[in-house]
């Protein structure tokens, strides 16, 4: 439900800008790099299972922050639209150390690859939706590291500052595939994981990045 609501909100904002003045020529095309910080919540439903079926289940949450780097390429689609591809790497400090859980866990790092499609509300402001594939490393108590795979969707806004610099803020919802962890050869743990995160990045664009004013 949260995923649907976030996507609807982003596209409503895009549609609401349809009456804006037609953007002037603006250098959104090209390669960029960036770095930033974020904060998020990981929600995990854990179910203990034996050969006869489920034994116990509960849902746990973990919160924390992370640092990230990104690289990507944008290109124009018609006058108002911009498309792009990107790669991110995150170092996370999102942790659940509560002993009330079946398996306390820490999210250590993640990488993501995806695409975005944006609308130029003004020559210097891009609203966009995004989606893609992600893989994240989690450490479980008494189990060790597990790589969880999944997909993400979200949206955000990027605003040009001065020269080649811009500021980007976005929200992402991530849904991981259910992972089954063998605890002792006769008991397993099913972990169904999702995450919500806000991200703030400073972007540097290569080439002629001077912003054109409306």
ZINOR-V715243 format. One record per backbone hydrogen bond with DSSP energy under -0.5 kcal/mol. CO is the residue of the C=O (numbers start at 1). NH is the residue of the N-H. Records with the same first field share a line. If there is no record, write none. Layout:
CO->NH  NH
//
This chain:
1->5
2->6
3->7
4->8
5->9
6->10
7->11
8->12
9->13
10->14
11->15
12->16
13->17
14->17
15->18
17->20
26->28
30->74
31->206
32->72
33->204
34->70
35->202
36->68
37->200
38->66
39->198
40->64
41->196
42->62
43->194
44->46  60
45->192
46->58
47->190
48->55  56
49->188
50->53
53->50
56->48
58->46
60->44
62->42
63->95
64->40
65->93
66->38
67->91
68->36
69->89
70->34
71->87
72->32
73->85
74->30
75->83
77->81
80->120
81->77
82->118
83->75
84->116
85->73
86->114
87->71
88->112
89->69
90->92  110
91->67
93->65  95
94->107
95->63
96->105
98->101
104->141
105->96
106->108  139
107->94
108->92
109->137
110->90
111->135
112->88
113->133
114->86
115->131
116->84
117->129
118->82
119->121  127
122->125
124->160
125->121  122  127
126->158
127->119
128->156
129->117
130->154
131->115
132->152
133->113
134->150
135->111
136->138  148
137->108  109
138->140  146
139->106
140->143  144
144->140
146->138  148
148->136
149->177
150->134
151->175
152->132
153->173
154->130
155->171
156->128
157->169
158->126
159->167
162->165
164->205
165->161
166->203
167->159
168->201
169->157
170->199
171->155
172->197
173->153
174->195
175->151
179->181  191
181->183  189
186->51
187->183  184
188->49  190
189->181  191
190->47  192
191->179  193
192->45
193->176
194->43
195->174
196->41
197->172
198->39
199->170
200->37
201->168  203
202->35
203->166
204->33
207->209
211->213
//
